[in-house]
Amino acid sequence: MSDDKISNVFEAILKYGHDEDFAPQEGDEFAATDAPAGSSDKIEELRKRVQLGMPLWHTEDRVDYTGLTGAIRPRE
């Protein structure tokens, strides 16, 4: 199995272990994010948390869309 590329779930389990073995740890890098749910920033933060062995959800993560503005597209 190559260190650079994992081609299936079985190789991932062999390399990283099974989810039953996963015990997330809150380290110094585990901080809340203000990124809204579904945004590319939030998805990247979740990816980073898993990669670092941290819990997915922080109790102080953004929980709503208050104060955000979006692009408005004119109707045709």
Rosetta blueprint (number, residue, H / E / L):
1 M L
2 S L
3 D L
4 D L
5 K L
6 I L
7 S L
8 N L
9 V H
10 F H
11 E H
12 A H
13 I H
14 L H
15 K H
16 Y H
17 G L
18 H L
19 D H
20 E H
21 D H
22 F L
23 A L
24 P L
25 Q L
26 E L
27 G L
28 D L
29 E L
30 F L
31 A L
32 A L
33 T L
34 D L
35 A L
36 P L
37 A L
38 G L
39 S L
40 S H
41 D H
42 K H
43 I H
44 E H
45 E H
46 L H
47 R H
48 K H
49 R H
50 V H
51 Q H
52 L L
53 G L
54 M L
55 P L
56 L L
57 W L
58 H L
59 T L
60 E L
61 D L
62 R L
63 V L
64 D L
65 Y L
66 T L
67 G L
68 L L
69 T L
70 G L
71 A L
72 I L
73 R L
74 P L
75 R L
76 E L
